[in-house]
Amino acid sequence: MSAALPLPSPEMRDHALDACFLGPYGENDTLLEKLMVEFLRDHVYWRRNFHPEDPPAIATACAQHPDYLAFEARMRRELHQLSAALKKSVPFHSPRYIGHMASDLLLPGLAAQILTLPYNPNNVSEDAAPVTVDLEVQVGLQLARMLGYPHDPTQPACAFGHLASGGSLANYQALRLALALKAFPVALRAAQVPDLALPADDWGAFNLAAADVIVLLERWQAWLAAQSPEQRAHWHARVEAERIEQRGLAGFFAAHPTLRVPLVLAPVTAHYSWSKGLKLLGLGRDQLHLLPTHGMRLDPAALRDTLERCARERQPVLMCVAVLGSTEYGTIDPIDAVLAARKDARRQGLDFSVHVDAAWGGYLATLFRNEDGSLRPRAEVAGEYVRFPTAAVHAAFAALGDTDSATVDPHKLGYLPYGAGAFVCRDHRAMTLLAERADYVFHGNIPRDYLARYRSLGQFVPEGSKSGAAAAAVYVTHKVLPLDHRHFGRLPRATVRAAEAFHACAQRFAIDIADRLHVLVPFAPDSNLVCLALNPCGNTRVAGANAYVRALHDTLRIDPGQPLQLKEFFGSVTSLRPQMLGPADTARILAALGLDPHSLGTNDDGDDDRLMILRHTLMNPYLIDHENGISYIERYFEFLARRVRVLATAAGAGIGST
Ligand SMILES: *Cc1c(COP(=O)(O)O)cnc(C)c1O
C-alpha cells in the first residue's frame, strides 16, 4: 500500500481498557495469576471453616501412596496432552484475528467464573445456588436498563431477564413467551371464565396487545384469588385444560377452527436459530416468513405489505423479529419502523410481539446510554466517530425500550466465556405463563417479592440445571463495567472506531489496487463488522470471483494441518444471495465489481448462485496498538495486497481459475 493513513492520535488511547483483558501478549498475566491464587486459597479456607472440627479425610501421607502417584501421573499426562492439543486453538485474543464473533475475554468475568467454578452453583433454583441465582436475576435487570426497559423491581411492570446457553436458546424462549401470551386469552374464552370482559371472538383474543394480555392475566389472577378454594381449583383446571401449552398446537387449533397457525416474520438476514426455533416449537418452518431487506436491513415497506395481507386474510402473526446487528453483515434493522408498522397493523386488528435479536449488537446499546440510564442524543454520540451512528442506527437503538423482548449474548460483544446468552422481556408479569407449575394457585397469589419469585428460575427457563458460574461472570463484569457509555461503552467504542478505520483503509486499498482488483465494501458498516467484495480485473464471471475469494480465504482460515504461526491473519467469508439482496443491490454490487449479472446462478452444482465475500469482525480492542504505533488493520491490507500479487502470479502461470 502507498502512503499509510495516519494512526488515530495517541490521546484516543483509552487507558481504562489496559487492565480489561489478559492481553494479546498475556501482558496482564500477573494480575490474573494473583487473582486466581488468591481466590483458590479463599475457597480452600471456606472448606476448612465449614466444620473445622472434622479432621482431613485424605491424610497428607496419602500423597505418597503408589496409587495416588499413579493417578496424579495419569492426570498430568492427559492434562499435558490436552494443553498441547489446545495450542492449535484459534487465537481469538490476537488483533490478527478478525474472523468470527470472538475475541479476548474480559478479566472480571473470566476471574469471576473461575472463582465460582469450585463452588459449582446450579442456577436451577436457590436450593442449589443461594447466591448466584440472585446474581442472574440482577443480570436481567442490568440488561433491561441497558435496553431501556423498566428495571425497577419494586414496580409491577418491571422487566425480567435470565441467562441461557446462548442466543439461540434465548430466541426459543422469546417464541415460547410470545405464543403463551397470544394463546392465553383464547383459553380464557374457551373456559368461559365469567366477569373478565373477554374479547368477543377468538380472532380478537388471539390479537390482543401483550400489555392487554397482562392486564387480563392480572384480572384473572385476582378473580381466582377471590374464589373459594374449591371454585379456585375448578376454574384453574378449566383454564389450564384450554391452554395451548396443555393441548398442543394440534389440539388448540382444532378447538379454534377460525384461527390459523401464526407466522413469524423475520428479515432474510435472520440467524438460523429462528428456523430451528420454529421446528422446535412445532410451528414448522413454513410459518417462518422471511422479509426482504434494503442493504441487508429489514425493509419496512415489505413488512407493511405483509401485515396488510395478513390482516386481510386473517392470518395471525406471532412475532416480528428485528435484528440488531446481523450475524453475517452487522447491519441493524429499523426497529422504530417495525414498531410503527405494528401500530398501524393494530388498527386493522392484527397484533403480535416485536422481538429484537440483539445477540450480536446488544452491548452496542451501551454507547447510547448515559450513566443515569437516559439516552444520549445522536449528535453527542456522533462526536466520537467519523460516521457512526447514522440517523437510522440511532433511531433503532432509541426504540429498543418499546419492544417486547430481546436476546443479548454476553458471550459475544460482552467478551465473556461461552455458555452465556440472555433473554430479556419488557414486562416480567408475562413470565407467569411460562411457569412449569402454576404457583399462584398454591399461594393464592404470585409472590410479591420479585427476587423471591425468580429464585425458582428452573420454573421459567427452558433449561434445568444451569451454570451459576456463568451468571457470576456476567454480573461481576456488569458491576465493574456498568452498561453505559462511560464504562462498558469504551469497549464497543474502540471497536466501532476500528471499523471506521478499516472502512477507510478498504477505500484506500480499492484505489491503490484498482489496476488489478475491483474492491467494494458492499454495505457501509452500521457498527463493527465490515465485509469486502473482491473481483480480479478482467474477470466477469461470478464463479471466477468466488474462486478468487475462496483462494484468499484459504490463507485466512484455521488449518489444523499447519502450525498456527504461519497464519498472518484470520478472516471469515460469507455470501450475498440475490434473493436476500434484492435486484437493486445485486445490480449495484455486481456492476461495481465488473461482474456480468448473467453469470449469476447459472451453475446448479457450484456456488455461483451467490457471491462470496470476505467478512471481518472488528472486536479486538487492540487492533490499533498505540503503544507501538502499529495498526493491525493497515497490516491486514498490506497482507491482502501481497496475497493479491501472489494470486496474480499464480493465475499468470495458469494456476488460477479466473
Ligand atoms: C450469534 C447469534 C445468534 C445465536 O446465538 P448463539 O449464542 O450462537 O446461540 C442469534 N442471533 C444472532 C443475530 C446472532 O448473531
The ligand as a Gaussian input file, in Angstrom:
#p B3LYP/6-31G(d) Opt

LIG

0 1
 C      -24.986000     -15.464000      17.314000
 C      -26.368000     -15.097000      17.017000
 C      -27.441000     -15.891000      17.436000
 C      -27.253000     -17.214000      18.108000
 O      -26.602000     -17.090000      19.315000
 P      -25.762000     -18.308000      19.933000
 O      -25.239000     -17.693000      21.168000
 O      -24.720000     -18.667000      18.936000
 O      -26.723000     -19.413000      20.184000
 C      -28.709000     -15.451000      17.168000
 N      -28.918000     -14.298000      16.530000
 C      -27.919000     -13.506000      16.114000
 C      -28.225000     -12.218000      15.406000
 C      -26.593000     -13.873000      16.342000
 O      -25.599000     -13.097000      15.911000

